[in-house]
């Protein structure tokens, strides 16, 4: 890999880390909110170690991708007006081509690690602690997730939940609850009919 390619890879890593932080800065702001670039730089700097000009460059990139819109009130004073999000975040707008790619981004890896430091490492469905994934129950804040947007699931139950969504058209927001009901029902059947339910699921 030559110097140009290395620089491009490093830039994409910076974007994947900072773009969600910038989106989060504006998340609770109404259209018409005025801000100075210094405020945004301090916000980003409090969460990531980046060069001072990175937030302004990536803010321009987010507008170019159609994630959000803003206008310059005074360039000398670095004074801006936020005009709102142009449409909900998507993988493409965040610079990813698939969820698999997103799930190895710096942002997601950091968020996942921090989540498990802040919250119990227990599967929502089974209550067990091994083979845990972090499952989105909403993609509304993709790229700037809150803790309530995700839940820990064992890999088996994670696949089961997505199977419910894909094959049975269960809404993503409630599929984990359906999975938990399924788990409880099976537990009940095993206690009532142990000779019939002699093959346990492997989680």
ZAGUBA-578725 format. One line per 10 residues: number of its first residue (from 1); for each residue x, y, z of C-alpha. Coordinates in steps of 0.5 Angstrom, whole numbers. Example, Ala and Ser with C-alpha at 12.3 -4.5 7.8 and 13.67 -1.06 7.14 Angstrom:
BEGIN
1) 25:-9:16 ~ 27:-2:14
***
This chain:
BEGIN
1) 0:0:0 ~ 3:7:-2 ~ 3:13:2 ~ -3:16:-2 ~ -7:9:0 ~ -5:10:7 ~ -7:17:7 ~ -14:15:4 ~ -15:9:9 ~ -13:14:15
11) -18:19:13 ~ -24:14:12 ~ -22:12:19 ~ -23:19:22 ~ -29:20:18 ~ -32:14:21 ~ -31:16:28 ~ -32:23:28 ~ -38:24:23 ~ -43:20:28
21) -40:25:34 ~ -42:31:29 ~ -49:28:28 ~ -50:27:35 ~ -48:34:36 ~ -54:37:32 ~ -59:31:34 ~ -63:35:39 ~ -62:42:35 ~ -68:45:32
31) -67:48:25 ~ -65:55:25 ~ -60:53:31 ~ -54:58:31 ~ -47:55:33 ~ -40:57:32 ~ -35:52:29 ~ -31:53:36 ~ -37:50:39 ~ -37:44:35
41) -29:43:35 ~ -30:43:43 ~ -35:38:42 ~ -32:33:38 ~ -25:34:41 ~ -28:32:48 ~ -30:25:45 ~ -24:24:40 ~ -17:26:39 ~ -17:29:32
51) -14:35:29 ~ -18:42:30 ~ -20:42:22 ~ -23:35:22 ~ -30:37:24 ~ -31:43:19 ~ -28:38:14 ~ -33:33:16 ~ -39:37:17 ~ -38:39:9
61) -37:32:7 ~ -44:31:11 ~ -47:36:8 ~ -45:34:1 ~ -47:27:2 ~ -54:30:4 ~ -54:28:12 ~ -55:35:14 ~ -56:42:12 ~ -53:48:14
71) -51:55:12 ~ -45:60:13 ~ -48:67:17 ~ -41:70:18 ~ -34:66:15 ~ -29:71:19 ~ -33:69:25 ~ -34:62:24 ~ -42:63:25 ~ -46:58:22
81) -54:56:22 ~ -56:49:22 ~ -62:48:17 ~ -64:41:20 ~ -63:34:17 ~ -64:33:10 ~ -67:25:11 ~ -65:20:16 ~ -58:17:16 ~ -57:11:12
91) -51:7:11 ~ -49:10:5 ~ -49:17:8 ~ -45:15:13 ~ -40:12:8 ~ -41:5:9 ~ -44:-1:3 ~ -46:-6:8 ~ -48:-7:16 ~ -42:-12:16
101) -37:-6:14 ~ -41:-2:19 ~ -40:-7:24 ~ -32:-7:24 ~ -32:1:24 ~ -28:5:29 ~ -35:8:31 ~ -38:1:32 ~ -33:-2:35 ~ -32:3:40
111) -39:4:42 ~ -40:-3:43 ~ -34:-4:48 ~ -36:2:52 ~ -44:-1:52 ~ -41:-7:55 ~ -37:-3:60 ~ -43:1:62 ~ -49:-4:62 ~ -49:-12:64
121) -46:-17:60 ~ -53:-21:59 ~ -57:-24:54 ~ -64:-20:54 ~ -67:-27:52 ~ -63:-32:55 ~ -60:-29:61 ~ -54:-32:59 ~ -47:-29:59 ~ -43:-32:53
131) -43:-31:45 ~ -46:-24:46 ~ -47:-19:40 ~ -50:-12:40 ~ -57:-12:37 ~ -60:-6:34 ~ -67:-5:36 ~ -68:1:32 ~ -63:4:26 ~ -66:11:27
141) -60:14:30 ~ -55:9:26 ~ -48:12:27 ~ -50:16:33 ~ -53:10:37 ~ -56:11:44 ~ -56:5:49 ~ -63:5:49 ~ -62:3:41 ~ -59:-3:42
151) -59:-10:47 ~ -54:-15:48 ~ -56:-22:45 ~ -53:-29:44 ~ -51:-30:37 ~ -56:-36:37 ~ -62:-31:39 ~ -59:-25:35 ~ -60:-29:28 ~ -67:-32:31
161) -69:-25:32 ~ -67:-23:25 ~ -70:-29:22 ~ -77:-27:25 ~ -76:-20:22 ~ -74:-23:15 ~ -78:-29:14 ~ -84:-27:19 ~ -84:-19:18 ~ -84:-18:25
171) -82:-11:27 ~ -75:-10:28 ~ -77:-6:35 ~ -81:-12:38 ~ -77:-18:35 ~ -73:-19:41 ~ -79:-19:45 ~ -82:-24:41 ~ -76:-28:42 ~ -76:-28:49
181) -83:-30:49 ~ -81:-36:45 ~ -75:-38:50 ~ -80:-37:56 ~ -85:-42:52 ~ -80:-47:51 ~ -77:-47:58 ~ -84:-48:60 ~ -85:-54:55 ~ -79:-57:58
191) -81:-57:65 ~ -88:-60:64 ~ -86:-65:58 ~ -78:-66:60 ~ -78:-73:56 ~ -81:-70:50 ~ -77:-63:50 ~ -70:-67:51 ~ -66:-64:45 ~ -64:-57:48
201) -63:-51:43 ~ -55:-49:43 ~ -54:-42:45
***
